[in-house]
Amino acid sequence: MNYDKSKALFQKAKQLMPGGVNSPVRAFRSIGMDPPFICRGNGARIYDEDGHEYIDYVCSWGPLILGHAYPAVVESIQQQAALGTSFGAVTRLEVDMTEMITQAVPSVEMIRMVNSGTEATMSAIRLARGYTGRDKVIKFVGCYHGHADALLIKAGSGAMTFGVPDSEGVSPAITSDTIVTAYNDAEALDHVFEQWGRDIAAVIFEPVAGNMGTVPPQMDFLREIEYLCGKYGSLMICDEVMTGFRVHYGGAQRLYGIKPDITTFGKIIGGGLPVGAYGGKKEIMRYVAPDGPVYQAGTLSGNPLAMAAGLTTLKILRDNPVIYQELERRSGLLESGIKRCVRLAGIPICVNRVGSMICLFFTDIDVKDYDTALTSNTRRYADYFKHMLEKGIYLPPSQFETFFVSAAHSDEDIQYTIEAISKAFNHL
Ligand SMILES: Cc1ncc(COP(=O)(O)O)c(CN[C@@H](CN)CCC(=O)O)c1O
């Protein structure tokens, strides 16, 4: 396939932006090829500068649950833009948006809009520390909550350990307050609380892990988080940036019957525009300025364009529950088709799915946490990715990401994808 225009653009981009990208995963480093430059999307499809068409399973990393350039969403952005793009003042749109989210997610009684998932989780941690007067936070290995210093931490050596920076530039002072332990390991979490319980401000977790590939939660693990937070007076921060309005209109917390103290949102609630939010019990949220002493602000927070796009998206999801039924049916079709191809090809692959969040791990081990995810053969994933791209299927350019089915993916798209997977497996 000819990528001349993308290659020329990438040469120029690499002189202008670190790695030629504005987010590392877009550089396709783990795939070992230059990325195609995308210029247009429509429904389940995206198109690159060299004229190639792809069925898109990245969906902008989750926001586009309705598909690209959904007419009603585009129209709402156009209408709002004609009225003004940003005022830095209170607007009706923010009232409507926060009302929609609080009605959809009962644990969220009050909410603050911000501009990204990172801002949402960073602010939620600051709020938990301000509310509890404690400093330590627990996160889980393999969970990603954006790039705020306190959360850009991976496990150090040993099962229960203070994290080590996931990046240069994160000071040791920050890492000393972040404790990292294994996802889906209730016993390990118990030990952390036994030692640090009264110092723990919060536990932040992905209710379905989507950033080490897709890893469903084990119920005993979720229950243990809830129990220990209650017992020690720590706050349960459910990071629904990816799962919010994705796996259920009420989020993963509705699917698994948990009631967090704080929930973070992003992606879908902005309908493809920059957005984030954090919310929870009024008693806690009233600690946020200007009501309370925990400061947080943002020039474009609650931006009218993002509110308009997000509101239209959420209204469509709220008023058409059949969308989730269809997402489940088609995602199930894709999962069973993939498993059929795996059996026929005799390739060791673990397929994990929650709703329209799916991942193929090239390993013969059941992937239930970061360590088991790491057994995946990333070279094989890269080969698979390239074969699929050649067949017009655009997947996440990393083994450790989730791919998404949107409401725009038709049964024919799913069938074509399964056939492409079958052919790709024959070349591995
Ligand atoms: C559960 C969860 N919490 C927080 C974030 C950070 O959100 P943003 O700051 O990228 O809007 C994310 C961001 N997800 C990644 C996808 N793996 C964004 C893609 C990227 O970094 O380019 C998330 O999945």
The ligand as an SDF file (V2000), in Angstrom:
LIG
                    3D

 24 24  0  0  0  0  0  0  0  0999 V2000
   -9.1430    5.0510   32.2710 C   0  0  0  0  0  0  0  0  0  0  0  0
   -8.4890    6.3100   31.7810 C   0  0  0  0  0  0  0  0  0  0  0  0
   -8.3260    7.3570   32.6450 N   0  0  0  0  0  0  0  0  0  0  0  0
   -7.7220    8.4980   32.2360 C   0  0  0  0  0  0  0  0  0  0  0  0
   -7.2540    8.6370   30.9440 C   0  0  0  0  0  0  0  0  0  0  0  0
   -6.5980    9.9530   30.5510 C   0  0  0  0  0  0  0  0  0  0  0  0
   -7.4990   10.7070   29.7860 O   0  0  0  0  0  0  0  0  0  0  0  0
   -6.9580   11.8650   28.8260 P   0  0  0  0  0  0  0  0  0  0  0  0
   -6.1120   12.7990   29.6770 O   0  0  0  0  0  0  0  0  0  0  0  0
   -6.1260   11.1870   27.7550 O   0  0  0  0  0  0  0  0  0  0  0  0
   -8.2150   12.5220   28.2680 O   0  0  0  0  0  0  0  0  0  0  0  0
   -7.3900    7.5930   30.0140 C   0  0  0  0  0  0  0  0  0  0  0  0
   -6.8190    7.7540   28.6050 C   0  0  0  0  0  0  0  0  0  0  0  0
   -6.8640    6.6040   27.7660 N   0  0  0  0  0  0  0  0  0  0  0  0
   -5.8550    6.5210   26.7410 C   0  0  0  0  0  0  0  0  0  0  0  0
   -6.1570    5.2400   25.9510 C   0  0  0  0  0  0  0  0  0  0  0  0
   -5.3930    4.1440   26.4190 N   0  0  0  0  0  0  0  0  0  0  0  0
   -5.7920    7.7370   25.8670 C   0  0  0  0  0  0  0  0  0  0  0  0
   -5.0160    7.5550   24.5800 C   0  0  0  0  0  0  0  0  0  0  0  0
   -3.7440    8.3890   24.5720 C   0  0  0  0  0  0  0  0  0  0  0  0
   -3.1070    8.5430   25.6310 O   0  0  0  0  0  0  0  0  0  0  0  0
   -3.3950    8.8570   23.4540 O   0  0  0  0  0  0  0  0  0  0  0  0
   -8.0270    6.4040   30.4430 C   0  0  0  0  0  0  0  0  0  0  0  0
   -8.1840    5.3520   29.6020 O   0  0  0  0  0  0  0  0  0  0  0  0
  1  2  1  0
  2  3  1  0
  2 23  2  0
  3  4  2  0
  4  5  1  0
  5  6  1  0
  5 12  2  0
  6  7  1  0
  7  8  1  0
  8  9  2  0
  8 10  1  0
  8 11  1  0
 12 13  1  0
 12 23  1  0
 13 14  1  0
 14 15  1  0
 15 16  1  0
 15 18  1  0
 16 17  1  0
 18 19  1  0
 19 20  1  0
 20 21  2  0
 20 22  1  0
 23 24  1  0
M  END
$$$$
